[in-house]
């Protein structure tokens, strides 16, 4: 609870947290949209998600969750698997790309954090970017829509269940919001967040 109060009572924490989410969201969203295009799905481009503006990749609730609880989510890339050359492989690779990009980002941001230790604000942004990226890489593998893990599961389902599963993913989103509001999700993620905090500290050398 003390950490939560600190987050909401210090504006500088809100600013650095928001910038950190923006930094991790852009490469992830753009990469997934680009891969979808390679498989023949132009939905990300049509919906203007192939943008270098990080704001279009942010989810309001997911961003707030990052800032308050050190984990969260970004706006999922809109894709239409039935428009892809290979529906199953296209959905699978686009979905796996998200966690992989976040993992790479975590290492890059951690290295940058090492070089800006003398600038407290820049360090705070890069430190949070590294930690958020690492927690998101893990959290996004949960099979709960709209997280990538749900799409990975959908791609692995038999053909007759795949379309049904994708169609009803909206209910998974409501479920995730429900367990967030009931505080179940923060409690569940807390030990993982602490572990990733230690891991990032070790990488940076704190």
C-alpha positions as CSV (number, residue, x, y, z in Angstrom):
1,X,0.0,0.0,0.0
2,X,2.9,2.4,0.7
3,X,4.2,2.0,-2.8
4,X,0.8,2.6,-4.2
5,X,0.5,5.9,-2.2
6,X,3.9,7.0,-3.3
7,X,2.9,6.5,-6.9
8,X,-0.2,8.6,-6.7
9,X,1.2,11.4,-4.5
10,X,4.3,12.3,-6.6
11,X,3.6,13.8,-10.0
12,X,7.1,13.1,-11.1
13,X,6.4,9.4,-10.7
14,X,3.3,9.7,-12.9
15,X,5.3,11.5,-15.6
16,X,8.2,9.1,-15.6
17,X,5.8,6.1,-15.5
18,X,3.8,7.4,-18.5
19,X,7.0,8.0,-20.5
20,X,8.2,4.5,-19.7
21,X,5.0,2.9,-20.9
22,X,5.1,5.0,-24.1
23,X,8.7,3.9,-24.8
24,X,7.8,0.2,-24.4
25,X,4.5,0.4,-26.3
26,X,5.8,1.8,-29.6
27,X,8.3,-0.9,-30.7
28,X,6.0,-3.6,-29.6
29,X,2.9,-2.3,-31.4
30,X,4.7,-1.3,-34.6
31,X,6.5,-4.7,-34.8
32,X,3.3,-6.7,-34.4
33,X,1.6,-4.6,-37.0
34,X,4.5,-4.9,-39.4
35,X,4.5,-8.7,-39.0
36,X,0.7,-8.9,-39.6
37,X,1.3,-7.0,-42.8
38,X,3.9,-9.6,-43.9
39,X,1.2,-12.2,-43.6
40,X,-1.2,-10.2,-45.7
41,X,-3.3,-8.6,-43.0
42,X,-3.4,-4.8,-43.6
43,X,-5.8,-4.1,-40.7
44,X,-3.1,-2.4,-38.5
45,X,-2.3,0.0,-41.4
46,X,-6.0,0.6,-42.1
47,X,-6.7,1.4,-38.5
48,X,-3.7,3.7,-38.3
49,X,-1.8,1.6,-35.8
50,X,1.3,1.6,-38.0
51,X,2.3,4.9,-36.4
52,X,5.4,6.2,-34.7
53,X,3.1,8.1,-32.4
54,X,3.3,6.1,-29.1
55,X,0.0,7.5,-27.9
56,X,-1.9,5.4,-30.4
57,X,-0.5,2.2,-28.8
58,X,-1.4,3.1,-25.2
59,X,-4.4,1.7,-23.4
60,X,-5.7,4.1,-20.7
61,X,-6.5,1.4,-18.1
62,X,-3.4,-0.6,-18.9
63,X,-1.2,2.5,-18.7
64,X,-2.6,3.4,-15.3
65,X,-2.0,-0.2,-14.1
66,X,1.6,0.0,-15.2
67,X,2.1,3.3,-13.2
68,X,0.3,2.1,-10.1
69,X,1.3,-1.6,-9.9
70,X,4.4,-1.9,-12.2
71,X,2.6,-4.1,-14.7
72,X,-0.1,-3.6,-17.2
73,X,-0.9,-3.8,-20.9
74,X,-1.0,-1.7,-24.1
75,X,-3.6,-1.5,-26.8
76,X,-3.8,-4.8,-28.7
77,X,-2.9,-4.6,-32.4
78,X,-6.2,-5.2,-34.4
79,X,-5.6,-8.1,-36.6
80,X,-7.9,-10.3,-38.8
81,X,-6.4,-13.8,-38.9
82,X,-8.8,-14.8,-41.8
83,X,-7.1,-12.2,-44.0
84,X,-3.6,-13.7,-43.4
85,X,-1.9,-16.1,-45.9
86,X,-1.6,-18.6,-43.1
87,X,-4.2,-17.8,-40.4
88,X,-2.7,-20.1,-37.7
89,X,0.9,-19.2,-38.2
90,X,0.2,-15.5,-38.8
91,X,-1.7,-15.2,-35.5
92,X,0.9,-17.3,-33.6
93,X,3.9,-15.3,-34.8
94,X,2.3,-11.9,-34.4
95,X,1.3,-12.9,-30.8
96,X,4.7,-14.3,-29.9
97,X,6.5,-11.2,-31.3
98,X,5.0,-9.0,-28.5
99,X,6.6,-10.8,-25.5
100,X,9.9,-11.2,-27.4
101,X,10.1,-7.5,-28.3
102,X,9.4,-6.6,-24.7
103,X,12.2,-8.9,-23.5
104,X,14.7,-7.3,-25.9
105,X,13.4,-3.9,-24.8
106,X,14.0,-4.7,-21.2
107,X,17.7,-5.5,-21.8
108,X,18.2,-2.4,-24.0
109,X,16.5,-0.1,-21.5
110,X,18.5,-1.6,-18.6
111,X,21.7,-0.9,-20.5
112,X,20.6,2.7,-21.2
113,X,19.8,3.1,-17.5
114,X,23.3,2.2,-16.6
115,X,24.6,5.1,-18.7
116,X,22.3,7.7,-17.3
117,X,22.6,7.0,-13.6
118,X,23.8,10.6,-13.0
119,X,20.5,12.0,-14.3
120,X,17.9,10.9,-11.8
121,X,14.9,11.6,-14.0
122,X,16.3,9.9,-17.1
123,X,17.4,7.0,-15.0
124,X,13.9,6.7,-13.4
125,X,12.3,6.6,-16.9
126,X,14.8,4.0,-18.2
127,X,14.6,1.9,-15.1
128,X,10.8,1.8,-15.2
129,X,10.9,1.1,-19.0
130,X,13.1,-1.9,-18.3
131,X,11.0,-3.2,-15.5
132,X,7.7,-2.6,-17.2
133,X,9.0,-4.3,-20.4
134,X,10.1,-7.4,-18.4
135,X,6.8,-7.7,-16.5
136,X,4.8,-7.2,-19.6
137,X,6.8,-9.8,-21.5
138,X,5.7,-12.2,-18.8
139,X,2.2,-10.9,-18.1
140,X,1.3,-10.8,-21.8
141,X,1.7,-14.6,-21.9
142,X,-1.3,-15.0,-19.7
143,X,-4.2,-16.6,-21.7
144,X,-6.6,-13.8,-20.9
145,X,-7.8,-11.5,-23.7
146,X,-6.7,-9.1,-24.9
147,X,-3.2,-10.3,-23.9
148,X,-1.1,-12.1,-26.5
149,X,-1.2,-15.4,-24.5
150,X,-4.9,-15.7,-25.4
151,X,-4.1,-15.3,-29.1
152,X,-1.3,-17.9,-28.8
153,X,-3.7,-20.3,-27.3
154,X,-6.3,-19.5,-30.0
155,X,-3.7,-20.2,-32.7
156,X,-3.0,-23.6,-31.1
157,X,-6.6,-24.7,-30.8
158,X,-8.1,-27.0,-33.4
159,X,-9.6,-25.2,-36.4
160,X,-13.2,-25.7,-35.4
161,X,-12.6,-23.9,-32.0
162,X,-10.2,-21.3,-33.2
163,X,-12.7,-18.9,-34.7
164,X,-15.1,-19.2,-31.9
165,X,-12.4,-18.5,-29.3
166,X,-11.2,-15.4,-31.1
167,X,-14.8,-14.1,-31.6
168,X,-15.6,-14.2,-27.9
169,X,-12.4,-12.8,-26.6
170,X,-14.2,-9.6,-25.5
171,X,-15.5,-11.5,-22.5
172,X,-12.0,-12.2,-21.4
173,X,-11.3,-8.5,-21.4
174,X,-14.2,-7.9,-19.0
175,X,-12.9,-10.8,-16.9
176,X,-9.5,-9.2,-16.6
177,X,-10.9,-5.8,-15.7
178,X,-13.1,-7.6,-13.1
179,X,-10.1,-9.2,-11.3
180,X,-8.2,-6.0,-11.5
181,X,-11.0,-4.0,-9.8
182,X,-11.4,-6.8,-7.2
183,X,-7.6,-6.4,-6.5
184,X,-7.0,-10.1,-7.4
185,X,-4.7,-9.3,-10.3
186,X,-2.4,-7.0,-8.4
187,X,-2.1,-9.5,-5.6
188,X,-1.4,-12.3,-8.0
189,X,1.2,-10.3,-9.9
190,X,2.9,-8.8,-6.8
191,X,5.5,-11.6,-6.3
192,X,6.4,-11.6,-10.0
193,X,6.8,-7.9,-10.0
194,X,9.2,-8.1,-7.0
195,X,11.2,-10.8,-8.7
196,X,11.6,-8.8,-11.9
197,X,12.5,-5.7,-9.8
198,X,15.4,-7.7,-8.3
199,X,16.4,-9.0,-11.7
200,X,16.5,-5.5,-13.3
201,X,18.5,-4.3,-10.3
202,X,21.0,-7.1,-10.8
203,X,21.3,-6.3,-14.5
204,X,21.8,-2.6,-13.9
205,X,24.1,-3.3,-11.0
206,X,22.2,-1.6,-8.2
